[in-house]
């Protein structure tokens, strides 16, 4: 944990596009932590908005919440 922020790593199989490869190359060339963090944010935004299969795979693995919450005092 760095500065109160927990780092998260996840592995998802997908076919990276040219922009994905360029962002990853840029991140690996910049060893400065601040630049690497910004590059990681940029990459995450890119895969979230441009690779719907990524978001679907992540959502599929999260536990499902009940559609209706049960509040014992509200009956």
Secondary structure, DSSP 8 states (H G I E B T S, - for coil): -BTTB------------HHHHHHHHHHHH---HHHHHHHHHHHHHHHHHH-HHHHHHHHHHS----SS---TT--
